[in-house]
Amino acid sequence: MNSVASAIRAALLTADQRAKCFAARQVARDWRKGALAWRFDVAMPDQPAWPATPELLPPGQMPKRRKGGSESGRIALWHALAHIEFVAIDLALDMAGRFGAAMGEEFVGDFLGVAADEAMHFALLARKLESLGSHYGALPAHAGLWEAAQDTSGDVAARLAVVPMVLEARGLDVTPATLERVRASGDAGGAKILTRILDDEIRHVGLGTKYFLRCAETMQARPESLWQTLVKQHFHGSIKPPFNDSARLAAGLSRGFYAEIAH
């Protein structure tokens, strides 16, 4: 029987976007069915395989998206969202494969489920781009999203603190405003996609918070203090308002975590 680690590694090393989505969902399905052995017999790659496009640029070199409702602006928005979700597939797979042996079967199942969700989100966004006459890879994309994985590759508490509890939590803050703009433009289909993503991301942040609290308990550390320390050490951006406090609280992420270090 194939090991869960080798199945996750194979998905991470799948470059083609559609094939990666299929692989992520297949790993999650096989795990639920009991078709993968509980063995961590291979290491996770330092970097996943990605398609030749989009061109990945440092944050400072990314072209500025124009405000307003132009067609090029809409395509740029959906492309940026698609790229976030594409990298999120690999972040969730790596979480399960890199830390699963120590964290246990429930952890692996939860984050393989997150990977399957992210694959579904990407597929929806890729189809949205195609409906606008474009495709994923047509524009440059942010090169820095995988840095959070590299910077936290040796510490599951740090990974949980930064990826679900900072990066995905930021999505809870900014998605409602984007949703309102899309809805106001009359794009009911786009609004439906964003509503689905927002609902799922609340659950994803909640999973990250749940396992972070378990890590803090094991370390006999105050969760808020531990989180703040790890974020200062491993996150290179700033924690800044506005915050969607209600969505964050629904995910178990109270203001006690982030208010003190917000800029």
Secondary structure, DSSP 8 states (H G I E B T S, - for coil): --BHHHHHHHHHT--SHHHHHHHHHHHHHHHHTT-SBS---S---SS----S-S-EE-GGGS----SSS-HHHHHHHHHHHHHHHHHHHHHHHHHHHHHHHHH-HHHHHHHHHHHHHHHHHHHHHHHHHHHTT--TTSS-EES-TTHHHHHTTT-HHHHHHHIIIIIIHHHHHHHHHHHHHHHHTT-HHHHHHHHHHHHHHHHHHHHHHHHHHHHHHHHT--HHHHHHHHHHHH--S---S---HHHHHHTT--HHHHGGG--
